[in-house]
């Protein structure tokens, strides 16, 4: 799906693409996701938390 990832920047870009695609298709990506990496012994948990933007916080105080 994403091809080879050879740097942190490529990982972040691929992750952003996946999250944006899921959001566009009404998948709630927030929360903890547990998964095993295919072909290895690694077991992972990825936590997705939506952060407030500074502009959102400023709007709340107005």
C-alpha positions in Angstrom: 0.0 0.0 0.0 2.7 2.5 1.0 5.9 1.0 -0.5 9.2 1.1 1.2 9.6 3.6 4.1 13.2 4.6 4.6 13.0 7.6 6.9 10.9 9.2 9.7 9.7 11.8 7.2 8.5 9.1 4.8 6.8 7.3 7.7 5.0 10.4 8.8 3.9 11.2 5.2 2.5 7.6 4.7 0.8 7.7 8.1 -0.8 11.1 7.2 -2.1 9.7 3.9 -3.6 6.7 5.7 -5.3 8.8 8.4 -6.6 11.3 5.9 -8.0 8.5 3.7 -9.7 6.9 6.6 -11.2 10.2 7.8 -12.5 10.9 4.3 -14.3 7.5 4.4 -15.8 8.1 7.8 -13.5 5.8 9.8 -13.0 7.0 13.4 -9.2 6.7 13.7 -9.1 7.9 17.3 -8.0 5.4 20.0 -5.6 2.6 20.4 -4.8 0.2 17.5 -3.0 -3.0 18.3 -1.4 -5.0 15.5 1.4 -7.4 14.5 3.8 -6.6 11.8 3.6 -9.1 8.9 6.6 -11.3 8.6 8.2 -10.4 12.0 7.7 -10.9 15.7 6.9 -7.3 16.4 3.6 -6.5 18.2 2.6 -2.8 18.3 0.1 -0.4 19.8 -0.5 2.9 18.0 -2.5 5.6 19.8 -4.2 8.3 17.7 -5.3 11.4 19.6 -6.9 14.4 18.0 -5.2 17.6 19.2 -6.8 21.0 19.4 -5.2 23.7 17.2 -4.2 27.0 18.7 -6.8 28.8 16.6 -9.5 26.4 18.1 -8.4 27.3 21.7 -8.5 31.1 20.8 -12.0 30.7 19.5 -13.2 29.2 22.8 -12.0 32.1 24.8 -13.6 34.8 22.6 
